[in-house]
């Protein structure tokens, strides 16, 4: 016979391992430089990057939505390829680094940016604090 605890076990959320350290499956340290970036910092970096794109779009393109999106994508591609960090990541002391496969950063940046622009993959995260666009590109955002 089923018990009430069996029916409502999902209320506690997904099963969790209390001893699991975020980033350990990626070979990242538990804390300090090279550890997985906190969620709040990632949100702030996104807001900074979008603000930079919006500002340039407002000055040059009369805040055209397509221009803003194109500037955001171009900024991500160029900055990640050349310096491994977007302006927001640089300001927040973060960087994007490869954690899987041996692919040039340009290809990773193209793949990461293309998937991120779909928006929904950016909302799906794994237990290592990696959104889906980072998982697909084989990257992780870490503390500098």
Backbone as CSV, one residue per row, in Angstrom:
resi,resn,N_x,N_y,N_z,CA_x,CA_y,CA_z,C_x,C_y,C_z
1,UNK,0.830,-1.172,0.000,0.000,0.000,0.000,0.887,1.251,0.000
2,UNK,0.498,2.270,-0.751,1.244,3.511,-0.810,0.971,4.359,0.425
3,UNK,1.996,5.053,0.848,1.849,5.954,1.982,1.907,7.390,1.491
4,UNK,1.450,8.284,2.318,1.423,9.705,1.963,2.828,10.221,1.622
5,UNK,3.835,9.792,2.371,5.200,10.260,2.110,5.680,9.848,0.721
6,UNK,5.178,8.718,0.196,5.544,8.282,-1.142,4.935,9.184,-2.212
7,UNK,3.734,9.651,-1.975,3.049,10.495,-2.947,3.588,11.917,-2.972
8,UNK,4.040,12.418,-1.842,4.468,13.824,-1.771,5.977,13.969,-1.656
9,UNK,6.715,12.944,-1.998,8.163,13.014,-1.851,8.784,14.061,-2.772
10,UNK,8.114,14.389,-3.856,8.631,15.381,-4.788,8.618,16.792,-4.198
11,UNK,7.889,17.025,-3.126,7.804,18.360,-2.535,9.146,18.838,-1.989
12,UNK,10.025,17.929,-1.649,11.350,18.324,-1.149,12.280,18.734,-2.275
13,UNK,11.888,18.558,-3.513,12.729,18.913,-4.654,13.491,17.706,-5.164
14,UNK,14.391,17.974,-6.087,15.181,16.904,-6.686,16.139,16.313,-5.661
15,UNK,16.490,15.035,-5.815,17.451,14.444,-4.885,18.779,15.206,-4.940
16,UNK,19.370,15.409,-3.776,20.613,16.168,-3.702,21.634,15.403,-2.879
17,UNK,22.881,15.566,-3.258,23.989,14.993,-2.511,24.593,16.121,-1.681
18,UNK,24.460,16.055,-0.383,24.915,17.133,0.500,26.422,17.357,0.417
19,UNK,27.177,16.325,0.060,28.632,16.441,0.001,29.154,16.880,-1.368
20,UNK,28.254,17.062,-2.338,28.685,17.413,-3.694,29.178,18.859,-3.731
21,UNK,30.328,19.074,-4.364,30.904,20.409,-4.528,30.660,20.850,-5.962
22,UNK,30.003,22.004,-6.132,29.710,22.498,-7.478,31.003,22.697,-8.257
23,UNK,30.997,22.193,-9.479,32.166,22.318,-10.338,33.117,21.145,-10.261
24,UNK,32.935,20.254,-9.298,33.872,19.137,-9.149,33.820,18.189,-10.350
25,UNK,32.654,18.027,-10.963,32.550,17.168,-12.143,33.278,17.778,-13.336
26,UNK,33.539,19.088,-13.276,34.236,19.784,-14.354,35.724,19.911,-14.081
27,UNK,36.156,19.433,-12.929,37.559,19.535,-12.553,37.929,20.904,-12.008
28,UNK,36.948,21.632,-11.488,37.186,22.970,-10.946,37.346,22.912,-9.435
29,UNK,38.115,23.832,-8.857,38.282,23.846,-7.401,36.982,24.251,-6.697
30,UNK,36.838,23.892,-5.425,35.595,24.211,-4.703,35.412,25.698,-4.410
31,UNK,36.506,26.441,-4.259,36.391,27.873,-3.997,37.654,28.595,-4.457
32,UNK,37.599,29.921,-4.461,38.743,30.716,-4.888,38.830,30.845,-6.398
33,UNK,39.964,31.315,-6.912,40.129,31.481,-8.354,39.934,30.154,-9.097
34,UNK,39.186,30.216,-10.186,38.925,29.013,-10.976,37.695,28.244,-10.538
35,UNK,37.054,28.663,-9.439,35.835,27.985,-8.994,34.629,28.544,-9.748
36,UNK,33.547,27.805,-9.722,32.339,28.189,-10.447,31.822,29.534,-9.936
37,UNK,31.451,30.402,-10.875,30.943,31.733,-10.528,29.568,31.636,-9.872
38,UNK,29.307,32.469,-8.867,27.988,32.471,-8.226,26.895,32.942,-9.190
39,UNK,25.693,32.464,-8.961,24.555,32.799,-9.818,24.321,34.308,-9.878
40,UNK,24.364,34.985,-8.749,24.117,36.425,-8.702,25.094,37.211,-9.556
41,UNK,26.352,36.825,-9.526,27.371,37.495,-10.351,27.095,37.280,-11.829
42,UNK,26.610,36.109,-12.180,26.295,35.825,-13.583,25.163,36.701,-14.074
43,UNK,24.170,36.918,-13.213,23.046,37.784,-13.590,23.525,39.215,-13.777
44,UNK,24.376,39.687,-12.862,24.896,41.058,-12.963,25.723,41.219,-14.239
45,UNK,26.530,40.230,-14.587,27.330,40.342,-15.815,26.436,40.429,-17.047
46,UNK,25.366,39.655,-17.056,24.425,39.711,-18.174,23.792,41.096,-18.277
47,UNK,23.398,41.659,-17.136,22.798,42.993,-17.135,23.791,44.054,-17.613
48,UNK,25.031,43.952,-17.188,26.065,44.905,-17.635,26.276,44.783,-19.144
49,UNK,26.408,43.552,-19.631,26.630,43.342,-21.068,25.452,43.861,-21.890
50,UNK,24.243,43.619,-21.408,23.065,44.094,-22.128,22.995,45.628,-22.085
51,UNK,23.375,46.226,-20.956,23.376,47.688,-20.836,24.385,48.312,-21.808
52,UNK,25.554,47.711,-21.933,26.558,48.215,-22.881,26.008,48.138,-24.306
53,UNK,25.426,47.007,-24.663,24.851,46.840,-26.003,23.719,47.832,-26.237
54,UNK,22.874,48.017,-25.227,21.747,48.946,-25.347,22.231,50.386,-25.482
55,UNK,23.262,50.742,-24.732,23.804,52.096,-24.800,24.364,52.417,-26.175
56,UNK,25.151,51.497,-26.716,25.709,51.715,-28.053,24.585,51.747,-29.084
57,UNK,23.614,50.868,-28.934,22.482,50.836,-29.852,21.688,52.144,-29.793
58,UNK,21.500,52.675,-28.608,20.769,53.937,-28.465,21.521,55.092,-29.102
59,UNK,22.838,55.109,-28.961,23.643,56.194,-29.515,23.788,56.121,-31.031
60,UNK,23.944,54.923,-31.537,24.273,54.765,-32.952,23.067,54.372,-33.811
61,UNK,22.180,53.525,-33.278,21.092,52.960,-34.087,19.698,53.340,-33.588
62,UNK,19.569,54.387,-32.823,18.273,54.820,-32.276,17.565,53.697,-31.513
63,UNK,18.343,52.919,-30.807,17.869,51.804,-29.988,16.999,50.814,-30.769
64,UNK,17.493,50.423,-31.911,16.826,49.407,-32.721,17.019,48.051,-32.045
65,UNK,15.940,47.301,-31.791,16.061,46.010,-31.084,17.000,45.013,-31.772
66,UNK,16.919,44.948,-33.096,17.789,44.013,-33.814,19.256,44.440,-33.712
67,UNK,19.490,45.741,-33.739,20.857,46.246,-33.588,21.381,45.928,-32.189
68,UNK,20.529,46.088,-31.177,20.938,45.784,-29.800,21.328,44.309,-29.666
69,UNK,20.503,43.434,-30.203,20.780,42.000,-30.144,22.049,41.656,-30.920
70,UNK,22.216,42.273,-32.087,23.418,42.028,-32.897,24.675,42.515,-32.185
71,UNK,24.588,43.688,-31.553,25.732,44.205,-30.794,26.070,43.296,-29.614
72,UNK,25.045,42.799,-28.936,25.248,41.881,-27.805,25.966,40.617,-28.285
73,UNK,25.502,40.056,-29.396,26.120,38.840,-29.942,27.551,39.107,-30.383
74,UNK,27.764,40.205,-31.099,29.110,40.530,-31.583,30.068,40.772,-30.419
75,UNK,29.592,41.473,-29.397,30.431,41.745,-28.229,30.838,40.433,-27.553
76,UNK,29.893,39.513,-27.410,30.202,38.214,-26.814,31.223,37.459,-27.646
77,UNK,31.018,37.418,-28.948,31.942,36.684,-29.822,33.353,37.246,-29.755
78,UNK,33.484,38.538,-29.916,34.808,39.160,-29.946,35.498,39.078,-28.591
79,UNK,34.783,39.471,-27.546,35.391,39.514,-26.208,35.749,38.113,-25.701
80,UNK,34.863,37.140,-25.906,35.175,35.780,-25.445,36.325,35.171,-26.224
81,UNK,36.372,35.440,-27.521,37.447,34.889,-28.339,38.802,35.501,-27.982
82,UNK,38.843,36.818,-27.831,40.118,37.495,-27.587,40.569,37.472,-26.128
83,UNK,39.637,37.689,-25.195,40.023,37.829,-23.785,39.383,36.813,-22.848
84,UNK,38.476,35.984,-23.343,37.850,34.978,-22.500,36.860,35.538,-21.501
85,UNK,36.416,36.781,-21.713,35.449,37.398,-20.801,34.739,38.542,-21.512
86,UNK,33.472,38.720,-21.189,32.715,39.855,-21.697,33.000,41.063,-20.799
87,UNK,32.594,42.267,-21.183,32.824,43.428,-20.310,32.244,43.240,-18.905
88,UNK,31.057,42.686,-18.824,30.447,42.437,-17.514,31.249,41.445,-16.692
89,UNK,31.753,40.402,-17.336,32.573,39.423,-16.628,33.873,40.042,-16.153
90,UNK,34.478,40.893,-16.980,35.714,41.563,-16.563,35.476,42.435,-15.336
91,UNK,34.361,43.186,-15.342,34.043,44.052,-14.198,33.743,43.257,-12.923
92,UNK,33.161,42.081,-13.075,32.785,41.265,-11.913,33.877,40.269,-11.515
93,UNK,35.011,40.280,-12.209,36.103,39.371,-11.861,35.836,37.928,-12.248
94,UNK,35.189,37.723,-13.392,34.887,36.380,-13.882,35.502,36.204,-15.258
95,UNK,35.547,34.954,-15.711,35.997,34.657,-17.062,35.345,33.364,-17.521
96,UNK,35.325,33.172,-18.826,34.783,31.950,-19.411,35.956,31.096,-19.848
97,UNK,35.981,29.851,-19.373,37.091,28.976,-19.727,36.580,27.644,-20.257
98,UNK,37.348,27.017,-21.136,36.976,25.695,-21.649,37.089,24.640,-20.544
99,UNK,36.143,23.708,-20.526,36.218,22.616,-19.546,36.032,21.255,-20.201
100,UNK,35.713,21.227,-21.484,35.513,19.954,-22.176,35.997,20.074,-23.610
101,UNK,36.431,18.980,-24.156,36.870,18.895,-25.546,38.040,19.827,-25.852
102,UNK,38.588,19.679,-27.027,39.710,20.535,-27.454,39.275,21.298,-28.692
103,UNK,38.506,22.333,-28.483,37.989,23.153,-29.572,38.517,24.570,-29.403
104,UNK,38.873,25.252,-30.488,39.327,26.644,-30.358,38.251,27.528,-29.726
105,UNK,38.674,28.552,-28.997,37.733,29.417,-28.289,36.782,30.126,-29.245
106,UNK,37.209,30.414,-30.465,36.318,31.053,-31.425,35.085,30.194,-31.680
107,UNK,35.279,28.907,-31.910,34.144,28.007,-32.140,33.273,27.889,-30.897
108,UNK,33.901,27.832,-29.725,33.145,27.780,-28.476,32.306,29.045,-28.299
109,UNK,32.907,30.200,-28.605,32.203,31.476,-28.455,31.019,31.556,-29.419
110,UNK,31.204,31.109,-30.644,30.110,31.119,-31.624,28.976,30.227,-31.152
111,UNK,29.291,29.013,-30.743,28.279,28.072,-30.285,27.589,28.569,-29.021
112,UNK,28.360,29.042,-28.058,27.819,29.528,-26.781,26.878,30.711,-27.012
113,UNK,27.296,31.660,-27.854,26.486,32.852,-28.106,25.217,32.498,-28.873
114,UNK,25.328,31.647,-29.882,24.153,31.263,-30.672,23.106,30.583,-29.807
115,UNK,23.526,29.688,-28.943,22.575,28.983,-28.076,22.026,29.933,-27.014
116,UNK,22.865,30.833,-26.484,22.410,31.781,-25.464,21.340,32.710,-26.023
117,UNK,21.432,33.093,-27.292,20.454,33.989,-27.898,19.077,33.353,-28.021
118,UNK,19.004,32.042,-27.898,17.705,31.361,-27.904,16.949,31.569,-26.594
119,UNK,17.581,32.117,-25.587,17.069,32.485,-24.265,16.710,31.272,-23.399
120,UNK,15.881,30.367,-23.864,15.459,29.232,-23.034,16.631,28.398,-22.528
121,UNK,17.629,28.055,-23.355,18.766,27.293,-22.821,19.500,28.013,-21.688
122,UNK,19.466,29.339,-21.678,20.129,30.085,-20.610,19.388,29.939,-19.282
123,UNK,18.147,29.481,-19.332,17.354,29.312,-18.111,17.442,27.891,-17.547
124,UNK,18.091,26.983,-18.257,18.218,25.592,-17.809,19.637,25.387,-17.292
125,UNK,19.760,25.055,-16.009,21.073,24.925,-15.352,21.245,23.513,-14.801
126,UNK,22.500,23.062,-14.749,22.783,21.781,-14.112,23.305,22.004,-12.687
127,UNK,23.643,20.952,-12.006,24.053,21.091,-10.603,25.446,21.703,-10.437
128,UNK,26.186,21.860,-11.528,27.492,22.518,-11.482,27.390,24.011,-11.798
129,UNK,26.183,24.548,-11.756,25.903,25.957,-12.081,26.292,26.301,-13.503
130,UNK,26.070,25.383,-14.409,26.324,25.594,-15.830,24.999,25.692,-16.556
131,UNK,24.721,26.843,-17.189,23.528,26.879,-18.031,23.757,26.030,-19.278
132,UNK,22.676,25.685,-19.936,22.761,24.782,-21.080,23.689,25.296,-22.171
133,UNK,23.753,26.619,-22.391,24.646,27.121,-23.444,26.115,26.887,-23.096
134,UNK,26.464,26.867,-21.811,27.839,26.536,-21.418,28.102,25.039,-21.548
135,UNK,27.114,24.223,-21.226,27.277,22.769,-21.357,27.519,22.409,-22.820
136,UNK,26.718,22.976,-23.720,26.840,22.675,-25.149,28.188,23.149,-25.690
137,UNK,28.647,24.323,-25.260,29.917,24.866,-25.755,31.127,24.269,-25.056
138,UNK,30.911,23.551,-23.940,32.040,22.980,-23.204,32.810,24.034,-22.437
139,UNK,32.099,25.024,-21.896,32.726,26.100,-21.146,32.118,26.221,-19.753
140,UNK,32.772,26.965,-18.901,32.255,27.292,-17.577,32.690,28.714,-17.243
141,UNK,31.817,29.446,-16.569,32.168,30.784,-16.108,32.695,30.630,-14.694
142,UNK,33.917,31.096,-14.494,34.609,30.904,-13.221,35.128,32.234,-12.665
143,UNK,35.495,32.206,-11.404,36.106,33.390,-10.796,37.531,33.539,-11.327
144,UNK,37.952,34.786,-11.555,39.321,35.036,-12.057,40.330,34.879,-10.950
